[in-house]
Amino acid sequence: MAEMELLDSARHAGLRVSTKPDAARHFVQLVAEEFLPAALHYPILFARHPETGDLYPGALMGLVPDENLCLTTNATLAGYRPADLERQGFYVSGENIAIDPTHAALTQMEGDPIFESDGGAAPALRRVQGALRRLHVGLPETEGFIARLLEHKLVEPIDLNFQFDNGESLRLDALYTISLDALHGLPDEAALALFRSGDLQLVYAITGSVRHIPFLGRRRNDRLSGLAR
């Protein structure tokens, strides 16, 4: 991993931030605060962290690694852009922001400038700052939400199978969703607690978001058939 550098308006005056790496992100981590806007555009599912095995939520944007099916023809997202994409290449270091100067999102040639000509934060940097704050606050809140789901045994595997016109088949496993059957079988007291905590609204946002899965299948089918980029 490259060495981090503390972001400095003089040293990094010409730095720009690009959305180009979005094209290689097929599953983007979310925090609970993002579920409602993200659910309007993407399926929200759970995956397991490869090192810890812990569940974490994310927006499914593609069906295979390094392929984002949700980009428009100008290679941007038409819908909500998650905080984990906004902060690509940027990290929290104590009270400061650090960058990975080798990250593909950070360039000198394309994208939006990070600093204004007077050294102040440009809109792109303000978006990054907001994303880092959202993640810093949202990650522990999201862990608590997942813990409550698991306590009530509401998480279940979801197997996704696709068959494409060119004969290719694809199966996605190791993904999880929320069981509506288990939810509707909860005792009234537990269901009321989920409602009063705000968890129930998030649960229905997640379960409703699966309606976007067929779109991903159609988009990949079009790409395989040469009908889409």
HUUR-V528688 format. One record per pair of residues at least 12 apart in sequence whose C-alpha atoms are under 8 Angstrom apart, sorted by the first residue. I is the first residue (numbers start at 1). GAP is how many residues later the second one is. If there is no record, write none. Layout:
# HUUR-V528688
i->[I,I]
gap->[GAP,GAP]
This chain:
# HUUR-V528688
i->[2,2,2,3,4,4,4,4,5,5,5,5,6,6,6,6,6,7,7,7,7,9,9,9,10,13,13,13,13,14,14,14,14,15,15,15,15,15,15,16,16,16,16,16,16,16,16,16,17,17,17,17,17,17,17,17,17,18,18,18,18,18,18,18,19,19,19,19,20,20,20,21,21,22,22,22,23,23,23,23,23,24,24,24,24,25,25,25,25,25,25,26,26,26,26,26,26,26,26,26,26,27,27,27,27,27,28,28,28,28,28,28,28,29,29,29,29,29,29,30,30,30,30,30,30,30,31,31,31,31,31,31,31,32,32,32,32,32,32,33,33,34,35,35,35,36,36,37,38,38,38,38,38,39,39,39,39,40,40,41,41,41,41,42,42,42,42,42,42,42,43,43,43,43,43,43,43,43,43,44,44,44,44,44,44,44,44,44,45,45,45,45,45,45,45,45,46,46,46,46,47,47,47,48,48,55,56,56,61,62,63,63,63,63,69,69,69,70,73,83,83,83,83,83,84,84,86,86,86,87,87,87,87,88,88,89,89,89,89,89,90,91,92,112,145,152,153,154,154,154,154,154,155,155,155,155,156,156,156,156,157,157,157,157,157,158,158,158,158,158,159,159,159,159,159,160,160,162,164,164,165,165,166,166,177,177,178,178,178,180]
gap->[98,99,100,97,94,95,96,97,93,94,95,96,87,90,91,92,93,89,90,91,92,106,110,111,109,101,102,104,106,94,99,100,101,91,92,93,98,99,100,90,91,92,93,94,95,96,97,98,88,89,90,93,94,95,96,97,107,86,87,88,89,92,93,94,57,66,86,92,55,84,85,83,84,46,54,63,43,44,45,48,52,41,42,43,44,36,37,40,41,42,43,34,35,36,37,38,39,40,41,42,43,31,32,33,34,35,30,31,32,33,54,56,57,27,28,29,30,53,55,26,27,28,29,52,53,54,26,103,104,107,108,110,111,106,107,109,110,113,170,101,105,48,167,170,171,166,169,43,21,41,42,43,44,166,167,169,170,39,169,38,39,168,171,17,18,19,167,168,170,171,16,17,18,163,166,167,168,169,170,13,14,15,16,133,162,163,165,166,12,13,14,15,130,131,132,161,12,129,130,131,127,128,129,126,127,91,87,90,155,154,109,153,154,157,147,150,151,146,156,45,48,49,51,52,47,51,41,42,45,41,42,44,45,15,17,12,14,15,16,17,38,41,40,12,54,34,29,24,25,26,28,29,21,22,23,24,20,21,22,23,16,17,18,19,20,15,16,17,18,19,12,13,14,15,16,12,13,55,57,60,56,60,58,59,29,30,25,28,29,27]
